[in-house]
């Protein structure tokens, strides 16, 4: 195994993901150990599916090439052709993150060929692993003869201490810093085919499901208890608040024994989490947007931190713009057709970077926060990090001048003019602007001192302390002299939530229905998982923002109580099951198809990883004076005998209805249960029960039916499991209690039978054979269709039955 070293081009800072240079061990000649169930970790290694799973290595800003398919293959119908390389690091790459393991040995093989008549007669090629940052290790090499296929064949062992969270394999010629000086020697086109890496299969992903109750019933902070999220940016559109969050959950990997995760690694985060609410207490999980990385909307970026959102009409079309930090070195933007996407990148390079006029002295060109003013003008605020060393120490501490404001172009994906300095006292990061009564408010997070800010200095009177949120007030969105400083908006969160909750913070302010709200984060969920020692996984919080008569802000107090619910929850509609006031032990996941509540273009999530004793809850659900007669769940049963109990006002409150999940199936079904005594306003809990140690079901949506909203057809339905000649069968009977004929359909996991025109007081009956000696507890569905007062009506009854064993 050979090694090579590249120079890291980014400066290392403690508060952002670091870029280091780590060399692998000396050449390894260790034989391949015996591997159980080895598998090929490369997808589409023969390029028979075109370029699926392959991309051009973009480890550095200068890396660039054209990757296409060719029929000139070593085997099969296709291979990959690499042309127009700009560096000797621009070759074809595949992401092996989560597949390879430190300390394991793998076998690599591939075929490679070059044909440039002006190139040397032979040329060395490397298969190289990029572990992130400046860590590159050459794994296997081969010497190719011009015009002939050469073969990579060898083994490599990943060092035991090597981080593999961003492991990516690519193929290239030996690295040189100035390949363009001799392009025929270094930058010839080449073809790749038949790539495989075999070895131990990837380990199962650690469960990210949070089993504790992280958001306590009755409390409104943190906003969600089933996942993490930081740097919340609140955005209001069409009566909903959307919150865009840094996806702290991405690196969360709790030990299955201790439940404790390693410290958060910001360098792994390349997705943004989105949640939304219409009442500020019940939040719908919309999942994650894959923003950066090889499979991201903007694959030329690596990270997605500290999002910001804006809406604007561009060339007559309503668009939504999601800004984000690409690590500490730059910021970018992607464009959506709604607050939930779908998302595209209108840019091929970052929006804010070292070439942005006026930003040359900004150490961290991140934390982009947009503002669309009342007059339609657009602005972006960004920046942070250490002050320039050319400044006197006291000024570096008190007025580091590390934040910027710049005008955006009308397209919202470009900038205009030069960035101007925001002279925020003791500034560190997280600049954000909102407008109220014609005045602009700039809030930001203060720094923690140290050598980056002039060493041991004394803050000027009234300036923020470490890790606090300060603010300024101005009449001009592009003018922020230090004289506009107005005070501390929010002390460090540890002042309110205690040990383990300190550290950086990031805020936004939004107006919703005439009130202003302040977002911030704190590792409170992390604290509830494993005590006062937290690992930096942050959760979104919300408090109301109030103002003094002179327009200054009353200092915010962080609480678990959070904000008041602005309206009661409407249950008489189809709504997503991942709408959560509180929860215990569940997770969410995206599934195919659009959302029943938010439309076909919106992502659809389900509640999953549901175990016996887990629950989800909704706050202040308004059933009205008439009340609700039934509840319907769209679910997929995974365990026999599982059920959902509907409870009021407490996770252990009275049961007002029970939904039987039915027989395990691969299909989704709507299951309805009658409710008793449900009227007025209540907290509602869905309590999940079934066999211990099994996943019970996945749930897509809920809907309640109001009493009196639709007439029902009277029917008496029964179902029994019985034995006949040693075999089990399920007998279903439905009696028409209506005064006119009806159509009846009997549905079970073992068959369906329809009965047209069943007369009043007559029965529809069917015994469904199972061909088995036993049957588990389950349910049958009786669907009755008829007419009431001239209106076509369908009534559905779901009836549970016990299991039966016919072997005794």
VOGU-3710 file (C-alpha; in Angstrom, 3 decimals, decimal comma):
1> xxxxxxxxxx> 0,000/0,000/0,000  1,461/3,293/-1,071  0,738/6,680/0,346  0,546/10,191/-0,886  0,062/13,486/0,832  -1,804/16,539/-0,290  -1,560/19,941/1,264  -4,679/20,930/3,172  -5,799/24,298/1,907  -8,165/25,291/4,673
11> xxxxxxxxxx> -7,179/26,748/7,964  -8,038/24,760/11,070  -10,480/26,281/13,552  -11,828/24,691/16,694  -15,472/25,576/16,216  -15,880/24,196/12,712  -15,054/20,883/11,087  -11,280/20,627/10,819  -9,243/19,654/7,822  -6,213/17,613/8,744
21> xxxxxxxxxx> -3,535/15,579/7,048  -3,211/11,995/8,232  -0,867/9,492/6,684  -1,693/5,793/6,578  0,724/3,204/7,865  3,584/1,793/5,808  2,886/-0,628/2,950  0,803/-3,534/4,190  1,494/-7,096/3,179  -0,926/-8,700/5,624
31> xxxxxxxxxx> -2,769/-11,650/4,056  -6,517/-11,389/3,708  -8,167/-12,790/6,847  -10,985/-15,257/6,589  -14,134/-13,215/6,062  -17,644/-14,411/6,690  -20,174/-13,638/3,989  -17,912/-11,314/2,028  -19,682/-9,086/-0,428  -18,881/-6,639/-3,188
41> xxxxxxxxxx> -19,245/-3,139/-1,787  -19,086/-1,410/-5,192  -22,356/-0,596/-6,920  -22,498/-0,673/-10,737  -18,802/-1,553/-10,957  -19,245/-2,733/-14,559  -21,035/0,482/-15,608  -23,885/-1,545/-17,073  -26,250/0,962/-15,466  -24,466/3,929/-16,990
51> xxxxxxxxxx> -22,799/6,219/-14,448  -25,133/5,390/-11,562  -23,310/5,673/-8,205  -20,209/7,239/-9,849  -19,138/10,878/-9,959  -16,028/12,960/-10,537  -13,853/13,365/-7,454  -14,442/16,850/-6,065  -12,187/16,709/-3,029  -10,654/20,080/-3,885
61> xxxxxxxxxx> -12,052/23,167/-5,563  -9,790/22,715/-8,621  -10,789/19,092/-9,257  -12,834/18,811/-12,448  -13,337/16,319/-15,282  -15,971/14,945/-17,630  -17,293/11,473/-16,890  -19,202/9,637/-19,625  -19,968/6,101/-20,718  -18,312/4,233/-23,563
71> xxxxxxxxxx> -18,945/0,914/-25,289  -15,187/0,285/-25,346  -15,506/-1,986/-22,311  -13,289/-4,691/-20,901  -16,411/-6,783/-20,344  -20,119/-6,203/-20,743  -21,626/-3,359/-22,701  -20,258/-0,303/-20,946  -17,324/1,347/-19,191  -16,547/4,801/-17,821
81> xxxxxxxxxx> -14,528/7,286/-19,890  -12,726/10,106/-18,065  -11,850/13,198/-20,110  -10,939/16,856/-19,552  -9,218/16,292/-16,202  -7,885/19,481/-14,628  -5,949/17,805/-11,815  -4,514/14,413/-10,949  -7,315/14,119/-8,421  -10,276/14,372/-10,775
91> xxxxxxxxxx> -10,862/10,713/-11,544  -14,053/8,621/-11,189  -15,156/8,128/-7,585  -17,673/6,098/-5,592  -18,788/6,821/-2,045  -18,061/3,945/0,374  -19,103/5,825/3,508  -20,800/3,443/5,918  -19,592/0,404/3,954  -15,930/-0,016/4,847
101> xxxxxxxxxx> -14,714/-0,487/8,420  -11,505/0,506/10,163  -9,244/-2,476/10,828  -10,751/-4,607/8,029  -8,973/-6,011/4,970  -10,481/-5,823/1,493  -9,687/-7,168/-1,956  -9,758/-4,670/-4,824  -9,820/-5,339/-8,546  -10,498/-3,165/-11,596
111> xxxxxxxxxx> -9,499/-2,707/-15,234  -8,046/0,493/-16,661  -6,787/1,656/-20,095  -5,431/4,782/-21,773  -4,767/5,361/-25,495  -3,281/8,834/-25,965  -0,529/8,352/-28,607  1,379/11,318/-27,148  1,509/9,783/-23,682  4,297/7,480/-22,456
121> xxxxxxxxxx> 4,235/3,827/-23,428  3,482/2,868/-19,835  1,787/4,727/-17,008  1,143/4,020/-13,335  -2,408/4,336/-11,956  -3,631/4,256/-8,366  -6,825/3,226/-6,625  -6,979/5,810/-3,828  -9,202/6,297/-0,772  -10,123/9,827/0,284
131> xxxxxxxxxx> -11,081/9,724/3,967  -12,039/13,390/4,092  -10,072/16,612/4,464  -6,476/16,118/3,380  -6,335/12,383/4,126  -5,665/10,383/0,948  -4,255/6,831/0,908  -3,197/4,931/-2,210  -4,550/1,395/-1,878  -3,558/-0,638/-4,964
141> xxxxxxxxxx> -1,582/0,341/-8,080  -0,986/-1,003/-11,549  1,236/-0,087/-14,505  -0,714/0,073/-17,759  0,672/-0,260/-21,272  -0,771/2,257/-23,713  -3,722/0,824/-25,641  -4,064/-2,281/-23,441  -6,273/-3,077/-20,474  -4,352/-3,266/-17,215
151> xxxxxxxxxx> -5,635/-4,889/-14,048  -5,698/-3,668/-10,466  -5,451/-6,699/-8,186  -4,508/-6,526/-4,540  -5,598/-6,143/-0,948  -5,594/-3,235/1,464  -6,238/-2,892/5,173  -7,815/0,222/6,641  -5,849/1,290/9,759  -7,657/0,534/13,002
161> xxxxxxxxxx> -7,796/4,171/14,029  -8,823/5,592/10,659  -12,119/7,461/10,488  -14,246/6,096/7,654  -17,378/8,224/7,880  -16,527/9,906/4,556  -14,554/7,138/2,802  -14,590/7,580/-0,986  -12,683/5,493/-3,559  -11,326/6,962/-6,803
171> xxxxxxxxxx> -8,894/6,069/-9,616  -6,128/8,357/-10,828  -2,596/8,815/-12,096  0,098/9,741/-9,522  -0,602/13,088/-7,932  1,371/16,144/-8,975  0,775/19,769/-8,112  1,211/21,136/-11,660  -0,185/18,525/-14,073  -1,106/21,090/-16,717
181> xxxxxxxxxx> 2,601/21,700/-17,415  2,760/18,230/-19,046  -0,823/17,189/-19,826  0,158/14,231/-22,010  2,124/12,815/-19,088  -0,387/13,514/-16,344  -3,836/14,328/-17,749  -4,457/11,758/-20,485  -7,988/10,405/-20,917  -8,557/6,914/-19,517
191> xxxxxxxxxx> -11,256/4,231/-19,296  -12,304/2,296/-16,180  -14,282/-0,953/-15,950  -15,049/-3,991/-13,764  -14,449/-2,378/-10,377  -14,993/-4,445/-7,246  -14,082/-4,156/-3,578  -14,910/-7,302/-1,623  -14,703/-7,915/2,085  -16,693/-7,846/5,256
201> xxxxxxxxxx> -20,197/-6,510/4,697  -20,888/-3,117/6,216  -21,974/-3,177/9,829  -25,637/-2,547/10,527  -26,293/1,107/11,105  -26,616/1,919/14,798  -30,159/2,699/15,807  -30,809/6,419/16,039  -34,177/5,902/17,699  -34,434/7,931/20,896
211> xxxxxxxxxx> -36,174/5,732/23,452  -36,535/8,277/26,257  -39,245/10,907/26,491  -37,234/13,917/25,406  -40,113/16,402/25,273  -42,260/15,926/28,355  -46,058/16,053/28,041  -47,221/19,558/28,813  -43,859/21,116/27,893  -43,297/22,797/24,527
221> xxxxxxxxxx> -39,467/22,812/24,464  -37,572/21,248/22,854  -39,840/21,398/19,814  -39,365/17,697/18,964  -38,250/14,731/21,056  -37,518/12,041/18,459  -34,534/13,646/16,713  -32,091/16,537/17,026  -31,779/19,807/15,120  -29,755/23,001/15,527
231> xxxxxxxxxx> -29,415/26,536/14,146  -33,162/26,791/13,652  -34,382/29,311/11,062  -38,106/30,094/11,286  -39,975/30,913/8,070  -43,698/31,666/7,788  -45,728/30,771/4,698  -49,478/30,245/4,190  -50,321/29,958/7,866  -47,517/27,580/8,813
241> xxxxxxxxxx> -44,142/28,052/10,423  -41,387/26,055/8,762  -38,212/25,446/10,738  -34,987/24,597/8,891  -32,345/22,899/11,043  -28,776/21,660/10,896  -29,199/17,882/10,942  -27,395/17,002/14,174  -29,034/13,558/14,058  -26,872/12,609/11,071
251> xxxxxxxxxx> -23,875/11,712/13,207  -25,791/10,425/16,217  -24,727/6,810/16,862  -25,553/5,705/20,420  -23,775/2,679/21,796  -26,333/-0,165/21,988  -25,225/-0,973/25,539  -24,575/2,420/27,142  -26,888/4,507/24,978  -24,161/7,162/24,698
261> xxxxxxxxxx> -23,055/8,480/21,315  -19,626/9,802/20,352  -19,267/13,573/20,204  -20,982/15,307/17,318  -18,887/15,641/14,158  -19,990/18,690/12,189  -17,898/17,587/9,226  -20,325/14,723/8,557  -23,426/16,896/8,293  -24,656/17,410/4,731
271> xxxxxxxxxx> -28,440/17,321/5,177  -30,944/19,852/6,481  -33,901/18,817/8,640  -37,301/20,453/8,064  -40,226/20,575/10,478  -43,371/22,699/10,389  -46,329/23,659/12,559  -49,555/25,630/12,400  -49,812/26,017/16,179  -46,137/26,112/17,395
281> xxxxxxxxxx> -46,558/23,017/19,593  -47,534/20,123/17,287  -44,708/19,813/14,742  -44,725/17,772/11,526  -41,469/16,075/10,600  -40,726/16,532/6,875  -37,448/14,631/7,031  -34,109/15,705/5,621  -33,047/17,477/2,438  -29,893/15,911/0,972
291> xxxxxxxxxx> -28,244/19,230/0,200  -24,532/18,514/-0,151  -22,241/15,572/-0,797  -21,987/13,359/-3,894  -25,712/12,637/-3,956  -26,820/16,101/-2,894  -28,785/18,759/-4,709  -25,539/20,759/-4,854  -22,833/18,049/-5,089  -20,093/20,654/-5,410
301> xxxxxxxxxx> -20,559/21,374/-1,695  -19,631/19,100/1,200  -21,617/20,352/4,196  -24,920/21,998/5,038  -25,010/23,941/8,304  -26,999/26,870/9,654  -29,785/27,135/7,044  -31,708/30,268/6,097  -34,883/30,521/4,032  -36,509/33,207/1,881
311> xxxxxxxxxx> -39,327/33,515/-0,637  -39,323/35,750/-3,672  -41,114/36,042/-7,004  -38,505/35,812/-9,752  -39,550/36,485/-13,355  -43,172/35,994/-12,342  -42,541/32,655/-10,620  -42,770/32,081/-6,876  -39,588/30,453/-5,619  -38,114/29,472/-2,269
321> xxxxxxxxxx> -34,411/29,817/-1,518  -32,635/27,642/1,047  -29,242/29,089/2,018  -26,664/27,083/3,960  -23,062/27,059/5,092  -20,698/24,792/3,173  -18,464/24,264/6,200  -16,593/27,354/7,286  -15,174/28,276/3,907  -18,233/29,241/1,899
331> xxxxxxxxxx> -22,032/29,466/1,712  -24,493/28,444/-0,961  -28,162/28,362/-1,954  -30,572/25,871/-3,534  -34,010/26,648/-4,979  -37,386/25,022/-4,320  -40,884/25,168/-5,730  -42,352/25,242/-2,214  -41,043/25,425/1,357  -40,700/21,625/1,101
341> xxxxxxxxxx> -39,113/21,496/-2,350  -38,515/19,797/-4,657  -35,040/21,325/-4,657  -32,612/22,144/-7,458  -29,330/23,995/-7,677  -29,239/26,987/-9,993  -25,545/27,408/-9,274  -22,496/25,271/-10,064  -20,265/27,019/-7,541  -20,750/28,471/-4,075
351> xxxxxxxxxx> -22,548/31,787/-3,607  -20,281/33,226/-0,889  -16,586/32,350/-0,984  -13,116/33,831/-1,029  -13,918/35,704/-4,222  -16,877/37,583/-2,764  -16,009/41,298/-2,758  -15,683/42,662/0,750  -15,408/39,249/2,370  -11,673/38,734/1,950
361> xxxxxxxxxx> -10,904/39,225/5,659  -13,779/37,074/6,917  -12,380/33,861/8,403  -15,609/31,871/8,276  -17,804/32,690/5,304  -20,761/30,804/6,701  -24,123/31,213/8,500  -25,989/32,844/5,576  -29,218/34,546/6,667  -31,421/36,151/3,973
371> xxxxxxxxxx> -33,803/39,078/4,294  -36,385/40,095/1,684  -37,442/43,613/2,640  -40,920/45,093/2,327  -39,832/46,979/-0,804  -38,643/43,764/-2,457  -34,937/44,426/-1,973  -32,931/41,342/-0,960  -29,977/41,041/1,421  -27,767/38,332/2,843
381> xxxxxxxxxx> -25,907/38,377/6,175  -23,002/36,012/6,806  -19,597/35,529/8,377  -17,869/34,852/11,650  -14,757/33,382/13,183  -11,459/34,836/14,363  -10,717/38,502/13,902  -7,947/39,686/11,637  -4,548/39,543/13,336  -3,750/42,987/11,901
391> xxxxxxxxxx> -6,125/44,531/14,435  -5,014/45,594/17,939  -5,836/42,934/20,575  -8,508/44,990/22,337  -10,264/45,696/19,046  -10,031/42,048/18,017  -11,916/41,218/21,214  -14,485/44,001/21,373  -15,076/44,825/17,703  -13,723/41,961/15,568
401> xxxxxxxxxx> -15,558/43,117/12,401  -16,019/39,526/11,224  -19,657/39,716/10,057  -20,907/41,038/6,710  -24,001/42,245/4,852  -24,344/42,105/1,071  -27,104/42,791/-1,461  -28,540/39,833/-3,330  -29,364/39,914/-7,008  -32,966/39,844/-8,153
411> xxxxxxxxxx> -32,527/36,140/-8,913  -31,671/35,506/-5,223  -28,794/33,205/-6,253  -26,196/35,918/-6,935  -24,777/38,892/-5,064  -24,464/42,535/-6,058  -21,726/44,934/-5,112  -19,394/44,536/-2,169  -20,117/43,178/1,300  -20,080/45,750/4,107
421> xxxxxxxxxx> -18,839/45,297/7,662  -21,298/44,641/10,468  -19,422/46,042/13,465  -21,180/43,890/16,063  -19,531/43,981/19,514  -17,776/40,739/20,597  -19,194/39,061/17,472  -18,550/35,414/16,667  -21,183/34,049/14,243  -24,914/33,553/13,516
431> xxxxxxxxxx> -25,882/36,956/12,130  -29,595/37,366/11,443  -31,850/40,324/10,551  -35,580/40,882/10,970  -37,722/43,990/10,564  -40,293/45,480/12,941  -42,150/48,774/12,640  -39,740/50,100/10,013  -36,561/49,298/11,961  -34,041/46,548/11,356
441> xxxxxxxxxx> -32,785/44,258/14,122  -29,475/42,400/13,737  -28,912/39,559/16,231  -25,751/37,465/16,522  -23,812/35,111/18,792  -20,838/36,448/20,761  -17,426/34,784/20,918  -15,701/32,927/23,760  -12,449/34,889/23,785  -9,042/33,234/23,486
451> xxxxxxxxxx> -6,056/33,873/21,239  -8,252/34,178/18,135  -9,747/37,292/19,693  -6,753/39,074/21,135  -6,119/36,935/24,219  -7,003/38,078/27,724  -8,983/41,262/27,126  -11,610/43,193/29,070  -14,988/43,621/27,360  -16,316/47,154/27,129
461> xxxxxxxxxx> -19,193/47,945/29,505  -22,503/46,519/28,340  -20,959/44,312/25,663  -22,038/40,636/25,528  -20,384/37,932/27,603  -19,244/34,599/26,166  -21,735/32,702/24,049  -24,570/35,214/24,372  -26,950/36,604/21,759  -26,474/40,330/21,260
471> xxxxxxxxxx> -28,431/42,610/18,986  -28,302/45,934/17,144  -30,997/48,279/15,779  -30,631/50,277/12,576  -32,707/52,262/10,123  -30,688/50,874/7,209  -30,274/47,124/6,459  -26,752/47,781/5,114  -25,494/50,070/7,896  -24,404/48,509/11,193
481> xxxxxxxxxx> -21,847/50,672/13,038  -21,036/49,681/16,608  -23,168/52,567/17,846  -26,295/50,628/16,813  -25,576/47,979/19,475  -28,605/47,701/21,795  -27,741/44,984/24,328  -28,006/41,272/25,096  -31,079/39,577/23,713  -30,451/36,122/25,210
491> xxxxxxxxxx> -27,843/34,888/27,712  -26,131/31,573/27,123  -28,620/28,718/27,259  -26,715/27,012/30,084  -28,008/29,754/32,380  -31,483/28,226/32,018  -30,929/24,516/31,346  -27,924/23,772/33,527  -24,922/21,496/33,286  -24,090/20,089/29,866
501> xxxxxxxxxx> -26,154/22,606/27,899  -23,622/25,380/27,289  -21,717/26,089/24,105  -22,454/27,950/20,923  -25,884/29,178/19,939  -27,663/30,272/16,802  -30,939/32,141/16,537  -33,566/33,590/14,275  -36,664/35,729/14,745  -39,947/35,436/12,861
511> xxxxxxxxxx> -43,373/37,041/13,070  -46,405/34,764/13,182  -49,962/36,081/13,452  -48,918/39,389/14,972  -46,391/38,069/17,484  -42,626/37,702/17,258  -40,821/34,512/18,189  -37,178/33,763/18,968  -35,557/30,454/17,959  -32,447/29,036/19,608
521> xxxxxxxxxx> -30,937/25,655/20,369  -29,767/23,772/23,455  -28,672/20,137/24,010  -31,662/19,472/26,258  -32,768/16,260/24,523  -29,158/15,043/24,635  -29,161/15,797/28,368  -32,325/13,817/28,979  -30,854/10,838/27,144  -27,718/10,490/29,238
531> xxxxxxxxxx> -27,511/13,071/32,002  -25,463/16,183/32,519  -22,632/15,051/30,235  -23,788/15,769/26,707  -22,099/15,135/23,369  -23,131/18,333/21,617  -26,339/17,125/19,951  -28,610/20,156/19,934  -32,379/20,611/19,873  -34,578/23,480/18,617
541> xxxxxxxxxx> -36,326/25,740/21,121  -38,793/28,599/20,823  -39,715/31,555/23,045  -41,937/34,551/22,438  -40,131/37,849/21,832  -41,495/40,981/23,493  -40,505/44,614/23,081  -40,267/47,713/25,246  -42,101/50,904/24,209  -38,873/52,309/22,735
551> xxxxxxxxxx> -38,449/49,270/20,471  -35,682/47,584/22,459  -36,117/43,896/23,197  -36,937/42,441/26,586  -34,294/39,848/27,376  -35,507/36,329/26,590  -35,728/33,683/29,330  -35,253/30,097/28,156  -37,805/27,620/29,508  -38,967/24,059/28,945
561> xxxxxxxxxx> -42,513/25,452/28,950  -41,833/27,250/25,669  -44,552/29,210/23,879  -48,323/29,031/24,098  -50,187/26,999/21,514  -51,669/29,590/19,174  -54,716/27,505/18,163  -56,271/24,159/18,934  -55,468/21,265/16,637  -58,084/20,332/14,007
571> xxxxxxxxxx> -58,473/16,523/13,865  -61,212/16,349/11,212  -58,954/15,929/8,182  -56,210/13,609/6,985  -52,966/14,618/8,702  -49,516/13,107/8,884  -48,838/10,575/11,635  -45,431/12,196/12,102  -47,181/15,300/13,447  -46,017/15,171/17,045
581> xxxxxxxxxx> -46,717/17,142/20,164  -44,838/14,566/22,219  -43,500/11,074/21,614  -41,747/8,110/23,169  -39,557/5,564/21,426  -40,536/6,122/17,800  -38,617/7,183/14,710  -39,620/8,510/11,300  -38,557/7,599/7,783  -39,314/8,668/4,222
591> xxxxxxxxxx> -41,346/6,347/2,007  -42,203/6,491/-1,659  -44,964/8,756/-2,863  -46,191/12,184/-1,892  -47,798/13,438/1,277  -51,545/13,051/1,810  -51,579/16,359/3,685  -48,987/18,445/1,840  -49,300/17,215/-1,743  -47,705/14,901/-4,257
601> xxxxxxxxxx> -44,506/16,965/-4,529  -43,902/17,002/-0,762  -41,921/14,221/0,918  -43,975/11,570/2,678  -42,814/10,210/6,023  -44,153/7,488/8,305  -43,824/6,740/11,997  -41,699/3,607/12,344  -39,656/1,553/14,820  -42,805/1,264/16,929
611> xxxxxxxxxx> -42,435/-1,094/19,907  -44,776/-2,217/22,653  -45,244/0,683/25,075  -44,256/3,445/22,660  -46,644/6,324/22,057  -47,180/9,587/20,214  -49,298/12,524/21,335  -51,017/15,647/20,063  -51,593/18,800/22,094  -54,998/20,491/22,525
621> xxxxxxxxxx> -57,063/18,652/19,924  -60,484/20,252/19,438  -63,278/17,722/18,821  -66,032/20,292/19,273  -69,249/19,884/21,226  -70,537/17,104/18,967  -67,308/15,146/19,243  -65,678/12,457/17,122  -67,292/9,140/16,269  -64,291/7,332/14,775
631> xxxxxxxxxx> -60,590/7,485/13,970  -58,875/6,013/10,907  -55,221/5,080/10,666  -53,394/4,360/7,433  -50,878/1,749/8,525  -48,907/-1,311/7,555  -49,131/-4,143/10,075  -45,834/-5,842/10,922  -46,767/-8,048/13,908  -49,823/-10,158/14,623
641> xxxxxxxxxx> -52,029/-8,946/17,425  -50,720/-5,371/17,462  -53,154/-2,592/18,338  -53,360/1,152/18,865  -55,171/2,499/21,890  -56,516/6,037/21,674  -56,222/7,753/25,053  -57,132/11,206/26,327  -55,070/13,744/28,288  -52,258/11,420/29,407
651> xxxxxxxxxx> -50,212/8,586/27,893  -51,896/6,342/30,472  -55,290/8,093/30,269  -58,653/6,451/29,589  -58,941/4,376/26,417  -61,674/5,769/24,152  -61,034/3,544/21,143  -58,839/0,682/19,932  -57,529/0,238/16,402  -56,558/-3,374/15,566
661> xxxxxxxxxx> -53,595/-3,372/13,198  -54,582/-6,676/11,620  -52,489/-9,404/10,037  -48,881/-8,634/9,021  -48,779/-7,512/5,415  -46,639/-5,704/2,902  -49,622/-3,565/1,928  -50,902/-0,340/3,451  -54,466/-0,357/4,746  -56,900/2,073/6,331
671> xxxxxxxxxx> -58,226/0,759/9,626  -61,088/2,467/11,461  -62,146/2,244/15,092  -65,208/3,642/16,823  -64,673/6,193/19,593  -66,653/6,709/22,764  -66,960/9,895/24,817  -64,650/12,053/22,699  -65,716/15,709/22,624  -64,266/19,047/23,643
681> xxxxxxxxxx> -60,548/19,853/23,744  -58,102/17,149/24,833  -54,519/16,087/24,469  -54,686/12,849/22,453  -52,250/9,963/22,800  -51,864/7,004/20,460  -50,525/4,186/22,623  -48,926/1,260/20,782  -49,138/-2,343/22,002  -48,246/-5,784/20,717
691> xxxxxxxxxx> -45,705/-8,593/21,015  -42,616/-7,574/22,946  -39,412/-7,202/20,944  -41,130/-6,834/17,560  -41,708/-3,878/15,278  -45,470/-3,516/15,413  -46,424/-1,351/12,436  -45,666/1,712/10,371  -48,187/4,563/10,415  -48,678/7,024/7,572
701> xxxxxxxxxx> -51,635/9,200/8,547  -54,550/9,783/10,894  -58,042/11,187/10,383  -60,992/11,611/12,725  -64,633/11,612/11,659  -66,990/13,983/13,444  -70,199/12,740/14,951  -73,077/13,382/12,575  -70,870/14,196/9,587  -72,088/11,149/7,663
711> xxxxxxxxxx> -74,951/8,758/8,318  -73,966/5,200/9,043  -75,496/1,961/7,875  -76,425/-0,227/10,845  -74,691/-3,581/10,730  -73,831/-6,257/13,259  -70,521/-7,896/12,494  -68,820/-10,860/14,165  -65,658/-12,811/13,393  -64,365/-16,026/14,906
721> xxxxxxxxxx> -61,348/-18,253/14,404  -62,284/-21,944/14,510  -60,942/-25,420/13,737  -62,259/-27,977/11,287  -60,513/-31,307/10,638  -57,296/-29,987/12,201  -57,204/-26,851/10,076  -57,958/-23,285/11,113  -60,488/-21,068/9,435  -61,824/-17,552/10,016
731> xxxxxxxxxx> -65,619/-17,178/9,961  -67,051/-13,715/9,279  -70,716/-12,800/9,554  -72,454/-9,474/8,957  -76,188/-8,869/9,535  -77,929/-6,072/7,645  -79,752/-4,043/10,320  -80,817/-1,415/7,783  -84,376/-1,080/6,449  -83,269/-1,520/2,825
741> xxxxxxxxxx> -80,961/-3,876/0,935  -77,197/-3,255/1,102  -74,040/-4,612/-0,513  -71,672/-6,287/1,938  -68,016/-7,159/1,400  -66,168/-9,380/3,886  -62,379/-8,924/3,808  -59,708/-10,966/5,619  -56,077/-11,815/5,113  -57,275/-15,165/3,723
751> xxxxxxxxxx> -59,656/-13,907/1,088  -62,527/-11,569/0,212  -66,190/-12,296/-0,543  -68,820/-9,837/-1,783  -72,596/-10,177/-1,293  -74,838/-7,857/-3,358  -78,353/-6,838/-2,286  -78,415/-8,374/1,168  -81,964/-7,979/2,430  -82,870/-6,340/5,751
761> xxxxxxxxxx> -82,192/-8,650/8,725  -80,370/-11,092/6,402  -76,802/-12,261/6,936  -73,689/-12,386/4,783  -71,464/-15,236/5,941  -68,193/-16,737/4,764  -65,757/-19,200/6,316  -62,270/-18,412/5,004  -59,944/-21,397/5,068  -56,319/-20,801/6,033
771> xxxxxxxxxx> -54,838/-24,247/5,168  -52,864/-23,875/8,388  -53,110/-25,688/11,700  -53,182/-22,409/13,608  -53,932/-18,761/13,043  -52,709/-15,723/14,983  -54,984/-13,053/16,376  -56,049/-10,616/13,710  -59,048/-8,790/12,304  -61,587/-8,775/9,497
781> xxxxxxxxxx> -63,087/-5,795/7,689  -66,786/-5,550/6,890  -67,632/-2,966/4,226  -71,337/-2,115/3,854  -72,652/0,060/0,992  -76,210/1,337/0,704  -78,453/4,400/0,709  -79,679/6,550/3,610  -82,185/9,291/2,808  -81,118/9,177/-0,825
791> xxxxxxxxxx> -77,389/9,520/0,005  -74,909/6,808/-0,940  -73,136/5,689/2,203  -70,312/3,264/2,939  -69,749/2,091/6,494  -66,625/0,191/7,447  -66,313/-2,004/10,520  -63,057/-3,600/11,627  -63,608/-6,541/13,972  -60,819/-8,301/15,839
801> xxxxxxxx> -60,611/-12,058/16,409  -58,400/-14,136/18,726  -55,906/-16,684/17,512  -56,623/-20,411/17,458  -54,383/-23,519/17,577  -55,884/-26,646/15,995  -53,051/-29,043/16,852  -54,290/-29,841/20,368
//
